[in-house]
């Protein structure tokens, strides 16, 4: 229940109705680990604000329990609470493997600090392998060693079991923390993690919004459509066409061919005749044409490639595009400044 006496909002539809907004950023949380490690207790204490006495003796989770909740009124989280019983674990790594381990934004592995069991390491390794297989771009994997409040807790030994011989690259992705759901430190750790994610996503969304704004400003000034592609992989970053699916732009590395090398030789001759200083000839802009349009591609300081499609084949349309993407144009300078502070 909320302060008004109405049921607390948990679903995305309810969030949209209450906040008069179209979309809430969402993410997939996977809670994994052996049985009785405290996974469901942690989730219930966060989602329902349940006191520990109310969640201390919860029944084991059957299969994967999924639910959605809004964190800090900013982020929609779909939590996948995976029961730790062996019967279910076999399914996770069998027919359900791709469904469970793909597109995971926040992987959390929980273990019991009071249980010293060498079997936990092979299970932990299977979890790591599955995450890296189906969510290969994951940057952080969080391991919570729970129940450190117990006198029988041996969190240091559990930590050694989980980290012994762990590859350096994997270890760098893993963040280990001794916690207690009973004392509240597990909840505090979870909140810290979520706040960091919100900060990162907010900054990323702000930069993406700025890039889209620049693309729209280019279009407003020139009448043409623009698309910005990442140089390293050719993937779309932003465009005036909105989001669309396409093969990666292969035109991401401009090199001088024999023809352009010949042009440079002629250019040198021109400069010699006119007694002007010869500067390097760089191939960073290429113009194509159809029967109705010009299509231009330009490197943006080795960070990205901008592609432009004019609305027609009038000369003034091409001139307007050249003006707005010139190195001295203030909007183009804004684009450079944003790319300097982000990876595209």
C-alpha positions as CSV (number, residue, x, y, z in Angstrom):
1,X,0.0,0.0,0.0
2,X,1.2,3.6,-0.6
3,X,0.6,6.7,1.5
4,X,-2.8,7.3,-0.1
5,X,-4.0,3.8,0.9
6,X,-4.0,2.5,-2.6
7,X,-1.9,-0.5,-3.7
8,X,1.7,0.4,-4.4
9,X,2.5,0.7,-8.1
10,X,4.7,-2.1,-9.4
11,X,3.9,-2.6,-13.1
12,X,5.1,-0.5,-16.0
13,X,1.6,0.3,-17.1
14,X,0.7,1.6,-13.7
15,X,3.9,3.7,-13.6
16,X,3.0,5.2,-17.0
17,X,-0.5,6.1,-15.9
18,X,0.6,7.7,-12.7
19,X,3.5,9.7,-14.1
20,X,2.0,10.7,-17.4
21,X,5.1,9.5,-19.3
22,X,5.7,7.2,-22.2
23,X,8.6,5.1,-21.2
24,X,10.6,4.1,-18.2
25,X,14.1,2.9,-18.6
26,X,14.1,-0.9,-17.8
27,X,16.7,-3.5,-16.9
28,X,16.9,-7.2,-16.2
29,X,18.1,-8.3,-12.8
30,X,19.2,-11.9,-12.3
31,X,19.4,-13.2,-8.7
32,X,21.3,-16.5,-8.8
33,X,23.0,-18.8,-6.4
34,X,22.7,-21.9,-4.2
35,X,19.5,-22.5,-2.2
36,X,18.9,-20.7,1.1
37,X,21.5,-18.0,0.3
38,X,19.0,-15.2,0.9
39,X,18.1,-14.2,-2.7
40,X,14.3,-14.0,-2.2
41,X,14.7,-12.4,1.2
42,X,16.8,-9.6,-0.3
43,X,14.3,-9.0,-3.1
44,X,11.3,-9.0,-0.7
45,X,13.0,-6.6,1.7
46,X,13.7,-4.2,-1.2
47,X,10.4,-4.5,-3.1
48,X,8.0,-4.8,-0.2
49,X,10.1,-3.1,2.5
50,X,9.4,-6.2,4.6
51,X,11.2,-6.5,7.9
52,X,13.6,-9.4,8.4
53,X,11.2,-11.2,10.8
54,X,8.6,-11.4,8.0
55,X,11.0,-12.9,5.4
56,X,13.3,-15.0,7.6
57,X,11.6,-18.3,6.9
58,X,10.4,-17.9,3.3
59,X,9.6,-21.1,1.4
60,X,12.2,-22.0,-1.3
61,X,11.6,-20.4,-4.7
62,X,10.2,-22.7,-7.3
63,X,11.9,-22.2,-10.7
64,X,12.3,-18.6,-11.7
65,X,10.0,-16.1,-10.0
66,X,9.7,-12.9,-12.1
67,X,8.3,-9.5,-11.0
68,X,8.7,-5.9,-12.0
69,X,9.2,-2.9,-9.8
70,X,10.2,0.7,-10.1
71,X,13.4,1.8,-8.3
72,X,13.6,5.4,-7.1
73,X,10.8,6.2,-9.5
74,X,13.5,6.3,-12.2
75,X,14.2,2.7,-13.3
76,X,12.0,-0.2,-14.1
77,X,13.6,-3.5,-12.9
78,X,12.4,-6.9,-14.0
79,X,13.8,-9.2,-11.3
80,X,14.5,-12.9,-12.2
81,X,14.7,-14.7,-8.8
82,X,16.1,-18.1,-9.6
83,X,15.4,-20.9,-7.1
84,X,18.6,-22.6,-6.1
85,X,17.4,-26.2,-5.9
86,X,19.4,-28.7,-8.1
87,X,16.3,-29.6,-10.1
88,X,15.8,-26.0,-11.2
89,X,19.6,-25.4,-11.7
90,X,19.7,-28.3,-14.2
91,X,16.9,-26.6,-16.2
92,X,18.7,-23.2,-16.1
93,X,21.7,-24.7,-17.7
94,X,19.7,-26.9,-20.0
95,X,16.6,-25.9,-22.0
96,X,16.2,-22.5,-20.3
97,X,19.8,-21.4,-20.5
98,X,19.5,-18.8,-23.2
99,X,16.3,-17.4,-21.8
100,X,17.7,-17.1,-18.3
101,X,21.2,-15.8,-19.1
102,X,20.7,-13.5,-22.1
103,X,20.3,-9.7,-21.9
104,X,21.2,-9.5,-18.2
105,X,21.8,-5.9,-17.1
106,X,22.5,-6.7,-13.5
107,X,23.8,-10.2,-12.5
108,X,23.9,-10.9,-8.8
109,X,25.2,-14.2,-7.3
110,X,24.5,-14.8,-3.7
111,X,26.1,-17.4,-1.4
112,X,25.8,-18.3,2.3
113,X,28.8,-17.2,4.3
114,X,28.1,-19.9,6.9
115,X,28.3,-22.8,4.5
116,X,31.7,-24.1,3.4
117,X,31.1,-26.3,0.4
118,X,33.6,-26.9,-2.4
119,X,30.7,-27.6,-4.7
120,X,29.8,-23.9,-4.7
121,X,32.8,-23.1,-6.9
122,X,31.8,-25.3,-9.9
123,X,28.3,-23.8,-9.7
124,X,29.8,-20.3,-9.5
125,X,32.0,-21.0,-12.6
126,X,29.0,-22.3,-14.5
127,X,27.1,-19.1,-13.7
128,X,30.0,-16.9,-14.8
129,X,30.4,-18.9,-18.0
130,X,26.7,-18.7,-18.9
131,X,26.6,-15.0,-18.2
132,X,29.6,-14.3,-20.4
133,X,28.2,-16.6,-23.1
134,X,24.8,-15.0,-23.4
135,X,25.5,-11.5,-22.1
136,X,29.1,-11.0,-23.4
137,X,29.1,-7.3,-23.0
138,X,28.4,-7.4,-19.3
139,X,30.8,-5.1,-17.4
140,X,30.0,-6.0,-13.7
141,X,29.0,-9.2,-11.9
142,X,28.2,-8.7,-8.3
143,X,28.7,-11.5,-5.7
144,X,27.1,-11.0,-2.3
145,X,28.4,-13.3,0.5
146,X,25.4,-13.2,2.8
147,X,24.8,-14.0,6.4
148,X,28.0,-12.5,7.8
149,X,26.0,-11.6,10.9
150,X,26.0,-15.3,12.0
151,X,28.6,-16.5,14.4
152,X,29.3,-19.4,12.1
153,X,30.1,-17.1,9.2
154,X,33.3,-17.8,7.4
155,X,33.1,-15.2,4.6
156,X,36.8,-15.1,4.1
157,X,37.0,-18.8,3.3
158,X,34.0,-18.5,1.0
159,X,35.7,-15.6,-0.8
160,X,38.9,-17.7,-1.2
161,X,36.9,-20.6,-2.7
162,X,35.2,-18.3,-5.2
163,X,38.3,-16.5,-6.3
164,X,41.0,-19.2,-6.2
165,X,42.5,-19.4,-9.7
166,X,39.9,-17.0,-11.2
167,X,41.1,-15.5,-14.5
168,X,42.2,-11.9,-14.1
169,X,39.9,-10.7,-16.8
170,X,36.9,-12.3,-15.1
171,X,38.0,-11.2,-11.6
172,X,38.1,-7.6,-12.8
173,X,34.4,-7.9,-13.7
174,X,33.5,-9.4,-10.4
175,X,32.7,-7.3,-7.3
176,X,32.6,-9.3,-4.0
177,X,31.0,-8.0,-0.8
178,X,30.3,-9.5,2.6
179,X,26.7,-8.6,3.5
180,X,23.8,-9.4,5.7
181,X,20.2,-9.2,4.7
182,X,19.2,-9.4,8.4
183,X,21.3,-6.3,9.3
184,X,20.5,-4.4,6.2
185,X,24.0,-4.2,4.6
186,X,22.8,-6.4,1.6
187,X,20.1,-3.9,0.9
188,X,22.5,-1.0,1.2
189,X,24.9,-2.7,-1.2
190,X,22.0,-3.3,-3.7
191,X,21.0,0.4,-3.5
192,X,24.6,1.5,-4.1
193,X,24.7,-0.7,-7.2
194,X,21.4,0.6,-8.5
195,X,22.4,4.3,-7.9
196,X,25.6,3.8,-9.9
197,X,23.6,2.2,-12.8
198,X,21.1,5.1,-12.7
199,X,23.9,7.6,-12.8
200,X,25.6,5.9,-15.7
201,X,22.4,5.5,-17.7
202,X,21.3,9.1,-17.0
203,X,24.6,10.4,-18.3
204,X,24.4,8.1,-21.3
205,X,20.8,9.2,-22.1
206,X,21.8,12.8,-21.7
207,X,24.7,12.4,-24.2
208,X,22.4,10.5,-26.6
209,X,19.8,13.3,-26.4
210,X,22.5,15.9,-27.2
211,X,23.7,13.9,-30.2
212,X,20.1,13.6,-31.5
213,X,19.6,17.3,-30.9
214,X,22.7,18.1,-33.0
215,X,21.5,15.8,-35.8
216,X,18.1,17.6,-35.8
217,X,19.9,21.0,-35.8
218,X,21.9,19.9,-38.8
219,X,18.7,19.0,-40.6
220,X,17.0,22.2,-39.7
221,X,19.9,24.3,-41.1
222,X,20.4,22.2,-44.3
223,X,17.2,20.4,-45.1
224,X,19.1,17.1,-45.4
225,X,18.9,14.0,-43.2
226,X,21.9,12.9,-41.1
227,X,23.1,9.6,-39.5
228,X,26.1,9.3,-37.2
229,X,27.9,5.9,-37.0
230,X,30.6,4.7,-34.6
231,X,33.9,4.4,-36.4
232,X,35.2,1.3,-34.6
233,X,32.2,-1.0,-35.4
234,X,30.1,1.0,-37.9
235,X,27.0,0.8,-35.6
236,X,24.4,3.6,-35.7
237,X,24.7,6.1,-32.9
238,X,22.0,8.7,-33.8
239,X,20.1,9.9,-36.8
240,X,17.3,12.1,-38.0
241,X,15.6,8.9,-39.2
242,X,15.1,7.7,-35.7
243,X,16.2,4.2,-34.6
244,X,16.5,1.7,-37.4
245,X,18.1,-1.7,-38.0
246,X,20.8,-1.9,-40.6
247,X,24.2,-3.6,-41.3
248,X,27.1,-1.8,-39.7
249,X,28.5,1.0,-41.9
250,X,31.5,-0.5,-43.6
251,X,32.7,2.9,-44.9
252,X,34.5,3.7,-41.7
253,X,38.1,3.9,-42.8
254,X,39.1,6.2,-45.6
255,X,42.4,5.4,-47.4
256,X,44.1,7.0,-50.4
257,X,43.8,4.8,-53.5
258,X,46.0,5.1,-56.6
259,X,43.5,7.6,-58.1
260,X,43.6,9.9,-55.1
261,X,47.4,9.6,-54.9
262,X,47.5,10.8,-58.5
263,X,45.1,13.7,-57.6
264,X,47.5,14.7,-54.9
265,X,50.4,14.9,-57.4
266,X,48.3,17.1,-59.6
267,X,47.3,19.2,-56.6
268,X,51.0,19.7,-55.7
269,X,51.6,20.9,-59.3
270,X,48.8,23.4,-59.0
271,X,50.2,24.8,-55.7
272,X,53.7,25.0,-57.3
273,X,52.3,27.0,-60.2
274,X,50.4,29.4,-58.0
275,X,53.3,29.6,-55.5
276,X,51.1,28.4,-52.6
277,X,52.1,26.3,-49.6
278,X,51.4,22.5,-50.1
279,X,49.4,21.0,-47.2
280,X,48.6,17.3,-46.8
281,X,45.6,16.0,-48.8
282,X,43.2,14.2,-46.5
283,X,40.4,11.9,-47.7
284,X,37.8,12.5,-45.0
285,X,34.7,13.4,-47.1
286,X,33.3,11.6,-50.1
287,X,30.2,12.6,-52.2
288,X,28.1,10.1,-54.1
289,X,25.1,11.0,-56.2
290,X,21.9,9.4,-57.4
291,X,19.6,10.7,-60.1
292,X,17.8,12.7,-57.4
293,X,20.1,13.2,-54.4
294,X,23.6,13.7,-53.1
295,X,24.9,11.2,-50.5
296,X,27.9,12.3,-48.5
297,X,30.1,10.5,-45.9
298,X,32.5,12.3,-43.7
299,X,34.9,11.2,-41.0
300,X,34.5,13.0,-37.7
301,X,38.0,13.3,-36.3
302,X,38.6,9.5,-36.4
303,X,35.8,9.0,-33.8
304,X,32.7,8.6,-36.1
305,X,31.4,8.8,-39.6
306,X,28.5,11.1,-40.5
307,X,26.4,10.2,-43.5
308,X,24.2,12.8,-45.2
309,X,21.3,12.5,-47.7
310,X,20.2,15.7,-49.4
311,X,16.5,16.2,-50.1
312,X,17.2,16.9,-53.8
313,X,20.0,17.4,-56.3
314,X,20.1,21.2,-56.2
315,X,23.6,22.7,-55.8
316,X,22.4,24.9,-52.9
317,X,21.4,21.8,-51.0
318,X,24.9,20.4,-51.3
319,X,26.4,23.7,-50.3
320,X,24.2,24.0,-47.2
321,X,25.4,20.6,-46.1
322,X,29.0,21.4,-46.6
323,X,28.6,24.6,-44.6
324,X,27.0,22.9,-41.5
325,X,29.5,20.1,-41.3
326,X,32.6,22.3,-41.8
327,X,35.1,22.2,-39.0
328,X,34.4,25.9,-38.1
329,X,30.6,25.6,-37.9
330,X,29.5,26.1,-34.2
331,X,27.1,23.1,-34.3
332,X,29.7,20.8,-35.8
333,X,32.1,22.0,-33.0
334,X,29.5,21.0,-30.5
335,X,29.4,17.5,-32.1
336,X,33.2,17.3,-31.7
337,X,33.1,18.3,-28.1
338,X,30.5,15.7,-27.2
339,X,32.4,12.9,-29.0
340,X,35.5,14.0,-27.1
341,X,33.8,13.1,-23.8
342,X,32.1,9.9,-24.7
343,X,32.8,6.6,-26.5
344,X,30.6,6.2,-29.5
